[in-house]
């Protein structure tokens, strides 16, 4: 779709849900693009902006502000499986990647400070995400319905896990909440049915029905903390760290180290047995060398004993 050179404004939701559009070319005359103008266009593969446009630009088929400080819209039908966001980007708009069903990995650069509401919602093939520590705001429903999302690293600058941030992320198994977070809001992890371990720091002082539908959840935290009391009230399994500096990874490392130590002890026992057996064998061989007649006598005695047993057995049968 080629937009005319006379066009100056594109209103909010102007082309949203237009499933037949595969590409959009924006002319240099456009001075304003409304919110979600191209969202929910499931077959839209590329957005291209004229180089002469003074307000907007495009890179790798994605719509940005002129100098790329704002990522506005990634087309839902983009074919690429991995996306690298421009290094100059500081803001990711609401619904920017909503419904991008082909993307498996998104690389967010250091410098991004804000990720909008539903920023990555329904990216159904997204498997990994690392949110850099420059991000201070992660909008509500940011990863809603990312059903294949398994690995998440959160920014250490977040103050709140917003409502429905990871709702319906059914493949997410574990997560560590940063020590900067004070509040986990309604439905943040609702129906994350595979989520079985989560680390909640002492900094968290408010939780609002964040873990609905998580029947196998185990929460790790400090003994004398808000989360410990919350788990007791909500009948959620809680495991305290042995000390305040522990994290889930540190606990896991301890278990691995313990298993390694046990294995080393087992190996040592086996080695000792082998050494003992070798020593006994050497003693026997040494004795036999020093007393060859005795060795021959032992062999003769063994043969004679076998002969006597055979004869005895034969006589018994004849009788």
N, C-alpha and C positions, 0 to 999 in steps of 0.2 A: 504494500500500500504506500503510494507516494503522496505525501501531504502537499497541498499547493503552496507556492511561494508567497501568496497573499495572506496565509493563515498566521495569526498572531497568538491566539490562545487556544489551549486544549483543556477543556473543563474536566473537573473531577469525574472519574468513572466513565469518561467519554467513550472508550473502546473496551471497557471491561466486559468479560464473558463473550467476546467476539471470537468464537472458536474457529472461524474460517480464515482468520488472518495469520499469515506465516512470517511476514516481515513488515516493518514500518520504517519509512525513511522520513526523517524530520528535517524540514528546510531551515535555512538561516533566518527566516522571518519570525519564527516562533520565539516569543519572549516569556511565555508562562505555560507551565504544564501542571495541571491540577493533580491532587492526590489520587493514587490508584487509577490513573488514566488508562493504564495498559494491564492491569491485574486480571487474573483469572482467564487470560487468553491462552487456553491450554495447548494450542498448536503454534503459538508465536515463538519463532526460533531466533529472531534477531531484531534489535533496535539500532538503527544507524542515524547519526546526527551529522548534518553538514558541518564541515570544518570551519565555515564562516559564521556559524551561529555564536552569538556573543554571550549566551546564557547557559547553554547545555552542550554536552559532548557525549561521545560513546567510546567504549573500549571493549574489545572482545565481545561485541554484540550486546553489551550492557549499558544502560542509560545512567549517566552521571551529570552532576552540575558541571559548569564550564571547566573548572580547575580540579575536578574530581574529588573535592572534599566531601561531597555527598553522593552516596550510591543510591539511586532512586528506584531503579527497577531492573531486575534480571528477568528476561522473558521466560515464561513457564515451560516453553517447549525447547529450551536451549539443549543442544545435543551433547555438549561437553560433559564429561563425568567429574572433572576437577576444575574448580574455579579459583583463581588467584585475584583477590580484591586489590585494587590499586593502592600503592603505599602511601599516597597522599590523602586517603579517605579517613575522615574522622567520625562521620555519621552514616549509619545504615537506616534508611527510611522504613516506616511501617510497611509491612507486606512486601518488602523488597524482593525476597526470594520465595514468596508464598507459592506453593504448588509446583516448584521446580523438580519434577519427578525423576529426571535423569541424573541429577547431580549426586555424587557419592561423597565428595570431599570438598570443603570450602576452606580456603586459607585466609584467615583474617590477620592483617598486619598489625604490629605494634603501632599505636597512634590512634586507632579507633577508640572513641570514647563512649559512643551511644549506639545501641542496637534497638530499633523500634519495635513496637507491638507487632506480633505475628511476623517478625522479621524473617524467620526461616520455617514457618509453620507448613506442615504437609509436604516437606521435602522427603518423600517416602523412601528414597534410596540412600539418603544421607546416613553414613555409618560412624563418622568421627568428626568431632569439632573441638577445637582448642580456642578458648576465648582469652585473648591477651590481657595482661594485668593493667593495661591502660583503660579498659572498659569499666565505666562507673555505673552505667545503667543498662540493664537487660530487660526489655519490655515484656508485658504480659503476653502469655501464649507464644513466646518467642520460638519455641521448638514443639509446639502443639502438633500431635499426630505425626511426628517423625518416627514411624513405626520400626525402622531398622537402625536407629541410632543406638550405638553400643558404648562408645567411649566419649566421655565429656570431661573437659578440664575447664573449671570456672575461673574467672578473674578474681584476683585477691583484693580488688577494690570495690566489689559489690557490697552494698548495704542491705539489700533485700532480694529475696527470690520472689519475683512477682507472681500474681495469680496465674495458674494454669501454664506456667513456664515450660514444664515438661510433661504435661498431661498427655496420656495416650502414647507415651514413648515405651512401647511394650517390650522392646529388646534391651532396654537399659537395665544392667544388673547391679552396678555399684556406683557410688558417687561420694565425693568428699566436699562438704560445704566449706568455703573459705572462712578464715577466722575474722574477716571483716563483716560478715553477715550478722544482722541483728534480728531480722524478721523473715519467716517463711510463710508466704501468704496462701490463701484459699486455693486448694486444688493444684498446688505447685507440682505434685507428683501423682496426682490422681490417676488411677488405673494404669500405673506403670507396673504391670503384673509380674515382670521378671525382676524387679528391683528387690534384692534381698539383703543388701548391706549398704548402710549410709553412715557417714561420719558427720556428726553435728557438734560444732565447737561450743565452748562456754559462752561465746559472744552472743549466741542466739538467745533472745529473751522473750520472743513472741512467736507462736505458731498457730495458724488458723486452719484447721481441718485440711492439712496439706497432704496427708497420706491415705486418703480414702481408697479402699479396694486393694490395699497391700497386705495380704494375709500372711505372707512369709517373711515380712520385714524384720531385720535385726538392726538396731541402732547402736552405734558406738559413741561414747562420749565420756565426759568426766563425771565422777561419782556425785559430787555436790554441785549440780548444775540444773539449770531450768529444764534441759532436755531429759534429765534423769527423772525429775518429778512428772514431767509431761508423759513420759512413757508409762510410768506407774499408773497415772490417772486414766490413760487411754488403753491400758493393757497391751502395750507393745513391748516386745522383748528388748531389753536393754543390757548391753555389756559394757562395764566401765573399763577404762584404760588403767593399767597398773600405776601410771603416774601421769601428771598433767601434760607432759611433752609428747606422749604417745599419739600416734595416728594409726589409721587402719594399715597403712603400708608398713609402719614400724612393727606393728603386731604380727603382720604376715612375715616380715623378715626374721622376727624372733622365732617363729614356728619353723621356718625354713632352716635357720641356723641350728635349732634343736634337732630337727630331723637329720641334718648333716652330721651333727655330733654323734647321734645314735648310730648312724651308718658307719661312721669312722670307728666307733667302739666295736661294732660287729665285725668289721674288717680286721681290726686288731686281734680280736678273739680267734678268728679263723687263722690269721697269720701265726699266732702263738701255737695253735693246735698243729699246724703244718710243721713249724719248727720243732715242736716236741716229738712229732712222729718221725721227722728226719733224724733227730738226735738218737731216738731208740733204734732206728734202722741202722744208723752208723755204729752204734754200740754192738749190735748183733753181728754186723759184718766184721767188725774189728775182732770180736771174740772168736768168730769162725776162722778168721785168718790165723789167729794165734793158736787155735786148737783144731786143726784140720781133721784129726782122727775122731774127735768128738762129733764134728759135723757129719762125718761119714757114718759113725755109729748111730747118730740120730736118724739119719736117712734109712739105715738098715733096719733099725728098730721099727720105723714107720712102715717099711715094706713087709717085715715079718708079721707085724700086728695085723696088717691088711690081709696077709696070707692066712693067718690063723682064723680071722673072722670069716673068710671065704670058705675055708675047710670046714669050720664049725657049721656054717650055714648049709653046706652040701651034706654033711652027716645028718643034720637035722631032717633034711628032706628025704634021705634014704631011709631013715628010721620010720 
